[in-house]
Amino acid sequence: MAEENKTLVAEFVLTGLTDRPGLQVPLFLVFLVIYLTTMVGNLGLVALIWKDPHLHTPMYLSLGSLAFADACTSSSVTPRMLTHFLSKNHVISLFDCMAQFYIFGSSATTECFLLVVMAYDRYVAICNPLLYPVMMSNNLCTQFIGVSYFIGFLHSAIHVGLLFRLTFCRSNEIHYFYCEILQLFKISCTDPTVNTLLVLIFSAFIQVFTFMTIAVSYICILFAIMKKKSEKGRSKAFSTCSSHLLSVSLFYGTLFFMYVRPGSGHTEDHGKMYSLFYTIIIPLLNPFIYSLRNKEVIGALRRIMKK
């Protein structure tokens, strides 16, 4: 009878980054500028790669796919957060909450595997340059990208499907700025142990597998670079890998703290900072990390501007 008398929750309230009224407008302006810059950077990079035939190579096809995934990650979280800064209504329906997590989770998983594709591309280009057209053709790269997105969609679908076994009847407040899945488990009336274990197992496996694959690729790349006799050849090889290594470090460093170590004792505010960095700051930085020192991208931009 006690179970029957419980009122099931059909919508949630996102408490956001802060409840201090004086910070809402300044935060809105800051994150609006960040979001617009993120969209221009990532979608601009996608358009540039699509428009310029010189960039129709495996390296830039995977980079364009990564930029699109970053745009999806940011768009899954930031627009709703911006509206909440200026509104007192922070309600989100159960369906919208699950949809937000699905887009976020799909993009995150896809990005893990796209970074592997990019590492493999660099490995083949540096360690087996003569076999590059065979081992990393445009057709093969497109298949790798398709598989990356498929795994991302499937992984999120599993967790969203399992969310339907949970009921929410305690509190409808989510102390976060988006529908983060571990926060949903905290307010579930149904025992979320199975869900939690599967999130941790899947997240740990995907992150460790993809990270180790990238690490092995770069160990092989490092040995190949050290064997090069030309100082110019070494410098060029290092420069082609530096952007990807920086992106990998930022991405995996944040994700490991977010999902592989959720019980390590960091506070709720730390959790928000990790999530904020991953969902908003990394998508902002990535297009500039890959573009600013890239002569081919800058050259393509100049050609487009001349036209």
N, C-alpha and C positions, 0 to 999 in steps of 0.2 A: 504493500500500500504506500509505503514511504517513497518507493521509486515512482509509482504512478502519479503521486501528488507533486512531483518535481516539474517545474516549468522548463521546457526545453528552449534553449537560446537559438534564435534564427538570425540574429545579427550581433555584431560586436562593436565595441568602441575602441578605437586606436588612441592611446594616450599621447603618442607623438614623442618628439625629442625632448620637449620641455613644456611645462604648464605655466611658465612665467609670461604674463601678457606683454610686458615690455620688449620681449625678444621675438615675438611672432612676426612682426613686419620686417625687422632687419634680417631674420633668418629666411623669410620668404624671398627677399631681394637677392640674398647671397645664393640661395639654391636655384632661383630662377636663372640667374646668370650662368651658374654651373651647368644647369640642364640644357640651356640653349647652346652653350659652347660645346657640350658633349654631343648634342644632336648634329650640329654643324660639322664638328670634327669627324665623327664616325660616319654619318651618312654622306658627307662630302667626300670622304676617302672611298667609300663604296662606289659613289658616282664616278669619281676620277678613275678608279680601276676599271669600271665597266666601260667608260668612254674612251680611254686611251689604249690602243692595240698593243703598245709597247709593254703594257703591264699585264697582258693576258698570259701570265706564266704561273706555274704552281705556287710559287712564293707569294705572289700578290693575290691570287685567287683565295688562298687560305687566309691572308691578311684581311681581305675584304669581308670574308665570312666571319672572322673574329670581330671586325668593326660592327657588323650587323648584330651579332650576339651581344656586344656591349651596349648598343643602342636599345635593344630589347630589355636588357637587364635594368638600365636606367629608367626606361619608360614604364616598366612594371611597378616601380616604386615612387619615383619623383613627382609625377603629376598629381597623384592623390595627396601626397605629403604637402605639396604647395597649396592645394585647396584647403587643407586642414589648418594651415598657418593663418588663413584669413577668415575661417569659418568656425563657429562654435559647435557645429554639427560634425562630429568625428565618427559617425556611424558607418559601418561597412557590412553589407549582407554576407551571409554564409557563402553564397555562390560566388560573390565578388572576391571574397577572401580566398577561397580555394583557387579561383582563376588567377589571382595575383600571385599566389605561391607557385602555381603551375608554370606560369611564364617565367618567373624568377628562377625556379629550380631547373627548368629546361635549358635556359640560357647559361646557367652556371655549369651544368654538366656538359653541355655542348662545348663551352669554352675550354674545359679541361682537355677534351679530346682534340680540339682544334690546335691547342698548343703542342700536343703530341705530333700532329700532322706537320706543323711548322718546324719542329725539332727534327723530324725525319727528313724533311726537305733539305734542311741545312746539313744534316749528316751525309745525305747522298751527294749534295753539291760539293762538299769539301772532301769527303773520304773516297767517293767513287765518281768523280766528275765525268769520266768517259761514258759511264753507264747511266748518267742522269736522265737522258731522254727516254730510256726504257724503264728505269726504276721509279721515276717520278714524272710521268707524262701529265698533260692537262686532264686527260680522261681519267687517269688513275686518281689524280688529286681530287677531281670532282666526286668520284666515288667515295673517297675518304671523308670528304666534307659531308656528303649525304649520310654516311654511316654515323658520323659525329652528331648530326642533328637528330637522327633516328634514335640513337641511344639516349640523347637528352630528353626527347619527348617521352620515350618509354619509361625512363627512370622516374620522371616527375609523375607520370600517369599512375605508376605503382603506388606512390606515396599518397597521391590525391584519392585514389581508390580506397586505400586503407583508412583514410580520414573519415569515410562514410560509416565505418564501424563504431566511431566515437560519438558520444552524445555530450552536449555542452549545457549544463544547467546550474553551475555554481555562480560564476561571475561572467559577465560578458565583456569585461575590460581586458584588452591586450596591451600590456605595458611595453609597447614597441611602436615604431613608426610605420611598420608594414606587417602583413600577416606572416610572420616567421613561424615555421612549423613547430619548433620546440616550445614556443610561447603558447601555441594552441594546446599542446599536450598538458601544460600546467593548469589549464582551466577546464580540462575534460572530466566529466563525471565517470566515464568508462575508463577502466585501467588501460593506460597508454603504453604499457611496458613493451608489448610486441612492436608497436609503431616506433617507439624510441630506439629499440634494439636494431630494427631494420634500417632506420635512418642512419644510425651510427655505423652499422656494418657496411651498408652500401656506400656511404660517404667516405669511410676510411678506405674501403677497397678501391673505389674509383680514384680517389686522390693519391693514394700510395702507388697504385698501378701506373697511373699516368705520370706522376712525378718521377718514379723510378725509371720509366721508359725514357723520359726526357733526360734524366741524369746520365743514364747509360749512353744515350746518343751524344751528349756533350763530353763525356769522358773519351769516347772514340774520336770526336772532333778535336779535342785538346791534343791527343796523341798525334793525330794527323797534322795538326798545325805545327807542333814541335818538330816534326820531321822535315818541314819545309825549310829549305836552305835560304831562300830569299826573304829578307826582312820585310820587303814590300808585300810579298805574298802572305806572310804571317799577319801583318797589319790589316790587310784587306779582309782576311778570313775572320779575324777578331772583330772587326767593325761590323761585318754582316751578322754576327751572332750577339753583339752586345745589347741591342734593343730587345731581342727576344728573351735574353737572360734576365734583363731588368723586369720585363713584364711578368715572366714566370715567377720571379722572386716575390714581387708584390702580390700576385694572384694567390699563389700557394701559401705564402706566409699568413695571409689573412684567413684563407679558408681553413687551414689547419687549426687556427685558434677558434674559429667559429663553430666547427662541427666535429672535429676529431677530439677536441679537448673541452667539451661543454661542462664537464664536472670538475674542472681543474681549479675552481675556486675564484675565477675572475668575477667581478661584480656585474650587476645588470648594466651599469653605465659603460663598463668596458665592452660588454657584449654589443651595446648599441654603437660604440665607436668602431668596432671591428666590422659590423654590418654596414655602417655608414661609409666606411672606407671602401669596402668591396662593392656595394651597390651603386655608389655615386662617384667616388673619387677615382677609382681605377678605370671605369669607362671614360672618365674625363681625360685621364693621363695617356691612355693607350694610343690614341691616334697621333698624339704629338711625340710620344716615345718612338713610334715607328716611322714618323714622317720628317721630323725636323732635320735629322742628319742623313736622310735618305736622298741621294742625288737623283735617283730614277723618279721618285715621287715628285720632288721639286721640279725636275725637268718636265714631267708630264703636266704639272700644274701650269708651268710657263707656256707650254704649247697650247693648252686649253685657253689660257688668258689671251694669247695672241690671236687665236681664232675669233 
